[in-house]
Amino acid sequence: MRRLCIHTITTKPWTTEECISRYAAAGVGGITFWRYNLEGRNPAEVGRQAREAGLDIVSLCRGGFFPSASAEGRRKAIDDNRRCIEEAQALGAPLIVLVCGAVPGQSLEESRKQIADGIEAILPDAEAAGVKLGIEPLHPMYADDRSAVNTMRQANDICDALGSPEMLGIAADVYHIWWDPELKHQIEFTAAQKRLFAFHICDWKTPTMDFLNDRGLMGEGCIPIRQISDWVDATGYKGTREVEIFSNRYWAMDQDEWLKKITEAYHQLYV
């Protein structure tokens, strides 16, 4: 259970304080905060509460969304990512997950260039703060407006293009990458380059009713989660397994029961 981390978005109806107390009471080892959890709060105080409850702060989600059709939009995105780095440092989060963004109608090549430029602009701030940046490749269905980075290979290409900085790596989410025929090789390559910063789990339901907010609980879909997880662990990865589930269906149910379902599914998968 120490390797089980839960993203606060998974139990979205709960307050920040409820997430901290309920996860800790359930024996969960880690927590990834979403930025909305910090609104109107002192990030340092939120971090203190989590650590005192016995939770490891795994990451802050999310930065990114670098591309824009205008220079002003790109500048605003860089400024927002710098604020995200400040929040992560105050929170005590060692990693920011980057959902990199895209612009409908703009070529994916141009969006990827703007992503690389944006990351390059904020890297000195991240390095100074001691906060890593993890590019999260998103499923190609999001290539229009959420991310022009859709495979681990593309994320690795950005790392290579920027000179393989130590603080830049990849957050691998099975929901987005399970279909990739290169996946095993890319996991091994990413780990060999010391870039495998995070590993997220959930499942892909058939049929999926909403591609954003109908993710499945581990074991109720078609993703070979344990196989992919074994590939990850075989690289020597010792980090957490982060449950990140967007689900209108599960947000509508009693969240204590939902948390129980998550821990039971995790046990069935790994214990």
ZAMARGU-4260 file (C-alpha; in steps of 0.2 Angstrom, whole numbers, plus 5000, padded with zeros to 4 digits):
<rodrens>
0) 5000/5000/5000 | 5015/5012/5002 | 5016/5011/4983 | 4998/5016/4981 | 4996/5035/4977
5) 4979/5043/4973 | 4976/5059/4963 | 4964/5070/4972 | 4954/5072/4956 | 4949/5054/4958
10) 4939/5059/4973 | 4934/5076/4966 | 4919/5079/4977 | 4930/5079/4993 | 4939/5094/4999
15) 4958/5095/5000 | 4957/5091/5019 | 4945/5076/5016 | 4957/5069/5003 | 4971/5070/5015
20) 4962/5062/5030 | 4953/5049/5020 | 4968/5043/5010 | 4978/5042/5026 | 4965/5032/5036
25) 4964/5020/5021 | 4982/5016/5022 | 4986/5024/5005 | 5005/5029/5004 | 5005/5044/4993
30) 4995/5059/4986 | 4996/5069/4970 | 4987/5086/4972 | 4978/5095/4958 | 4981/5113/4957
35) 4963/5117/4962 | 4967/5109/4979 | 4978/5124/4982 | 4966/5138/4977 | 4963/5150/4992
40) 4976/5139/5003 | 4994/5141/5008 | 5003/5127/4998 | 5016/5125/5012 | 5002/5122/5024
45) 4993/5109/5013 | 5010/5100/5011 | 5013/5100/5030 | 4995/5093/5033 | 4998/5079/5021
50) 5015/5074/5028 | 5009/5075/5046 | 4995/5063/5040 | 5009/5051/5034 | 5006/5054/5015
55) 5021/5056/5003 | 5017/5070/4991 | 5021/5062/4974 | 5017/5077/4962 | 5007/5092/4958
60) 4995/5091/4943 | 4996/5100/4931 | 5007/5112/4921 | 5009/5113/4903 | 4997/5119/4889
65) 5011/5129/4881 | 5005/5130/4863 | 4995/5145/4857 | 4991/5154/4841 | 4998/5170/4848
70) 5014/5175/4856 | 5004/5183/4871 | 4996/5166/4874 | 5012/5157/4874 | 5019/5170/4886
75) 5004/5168/4898 | 5007/5149/4898 | 5025/5151/4903 | 5020/5163/4917 | 5007/5151/4923
80) 5020/5136/4923 | 5032/5147/4933 | 5018/5150/4946 | 5015/5131/4946 | 5033/5128/4950
85) 5032/5140/4964 | 5017/5131/4971 | 5025/5114/4969 | 5041/5120/4978 | 5030/5127/4993
90) 5019/5111/4993 | 5035/5100/4994 | 5030/5091/4978 | 5045/5084/4969 | 5037/5083/4952
95) 5025/5093/4941 | 5015/5083/4928 | 5014/5092/4911 | 4999/5090/4900 | 5007/5099/4886
100) 4993/5107/4876 | 4988/5109/4857 | 4979/5121/4846 | 4965/5116/4835 | 4969/5119/4817
105) 4988/5122/4821 | 4999/5108/4814 | 5005/5096/4827 | 5023/5099/4822 | 5021/5118/4827
110) 5012/5113/4843 | 5027/5101/4848 | 5039/5115/4844 | 5030/5127/4855 | 5029/5114/4869
115) 5048/5111/4868 | 5051/5130/4868 | 5039/5132/4883 | 5048/5118/4893 | 5065/5126/4888
120) 5059/5143/4895 | 5054/5136/4912 | 5067/5123/4915 | 5079/5135/4924 | 5065/5139/4936
125) 5062/5121/4939 | 5080/5117/4941 | 5082/5132/4954 | 5067/5125/4963 | 5072/5107/4963
130) 5056/5102/4955 | 5056/5089/4941 | 5045/5091/4925 | 5036/5075/4919 | 5029/5076/4901
135) 5013/5065/4901 | 5009/5059/4883 | 4990/5059/4880 | 4980/5047/4869 | 4979/5053/4851
140) 4960/5057/4854 | 4966/5072/4863 | 4979/5078/4850 | 4967/5092/4844 | 4967/5103/4860
145) 4974/5094/4875 | 4991/5088/4869 | 5001/5086/4853 | 5012/5074/4863 | 5004/5057/4861
150) 5017/5044/4863 | 5032/5040/4874 | 5043/5041/4859 | 5037/5059/4856 | 5040/5064/4874
155) 5058/5056/4873 | 5061/5066/4857 | 5057/5082/4866 | 5069/5077/4880 | 5083/5073/4868
160) 5080/5090/4858 | 5082/5099/4875 | 5099/5090/4879 | 5092/5077/4891 | 5091/5088/4906
165) 5091/5079/4922 | 5075/5087/4928 | 5064/5083/4913 | 5056/5066/4911 | 5040/5057/4907
170) 5024/5053/4917 | 5017/5037/4909 | 4998/5034/4911 | 4992/5018/4905 | 4975/5026/4899
175) 4985/5035/4886 | 4998/5024/4880 | 4992/5006/4883 | 4989/5004/4864 | 5006/5009/4858
180) 5015/4994/4849 | 5032/5002/4855 | 5026/5003/4873 | 5038/4990/4881 | 5053/4996/4872
185) 5049/5014/4876 | 5047/5010/4894 | 5064/5002/4894 | 5072/5016/4885 | 5064/5029/4896
190) 5070/5021/4912 | 5087/5018/4904 | 5088/5037/4901 | 5083/5040/4919 | 5067/5049/4913
195) 5053/5037/4920 | 5047/5049/4933 | 5029/5043/4936 | 5017/5029/4933 | 4998/5031/4932
200) 4985/5018/4932 | 4966/5016/4928 | 4957/5006/4915 | 4948/5008/4898 | 4930/5003/4898
205) 4921/4996/4883 | 4911/5005/4878 | 4917/5021/4885 | 4903/5034/4886 | 4914/5049/4889
210) 4932/5049/4883 | 4937/5062/4897 | 4926/5058/4912 | 4922/5039/4910 | 4938/5031/4915
215) 4937/5014/4922 | 4943/5007/4939 | 4957/4995/4937 | 4951/4978/4932 | 4935/4983/4924
220) 4942/4987/4907 | 4954/4981/4893 | 4971/4988/4898 | 4983/4975/4903 | 4988/4985/4918
225) 4998/4971/4927 | 5008/4967/4912 | 5013/4985/4909 | 5016/4988/4927 | 5028/4973/4927
230) 5037/4980/4912 | 5039/4996/4923 | 5045/4987/4938 | 5057/4977/4928 | 5067/4993/4924
235) 5070/4995/4943 | 5057/5008/4945 | 5052/5009/4963 | 5040/5024/4963 | 5022/5024/4967
240) 5007/5018/4956 | 4996/5033/4954 | 4977/5030/4953 | 4970/5044/4942 | 4952/5042/4937
245) 4941/5055/4929 | 4923/5048/4931 | 4906/5056/4932 | 4899/5039/4937 | 4911/5037/4952
250) 4911/5055/4957 | 4892/5053/4959 | 4893/5039/4972 | 4898/5039/4990 | 4916/5044/4990
255) 4920/5033/5005 | 4913/5018/4996 | 4923/5023/4980 | 4939/5024/4990 | 4936/5007/4996
260) 4933/5000/4978 | 4950/5008/4973 | 4960/5000/4987 | 4951/4983/4984 | 4955/4984/4966
265) 4973/4989/4969 | 4975/4974/4981 | 4967/4962/4968 | 4980/4968/4955 | 4996/4969/4966
270) 4994/4959/4982
</rodrens>
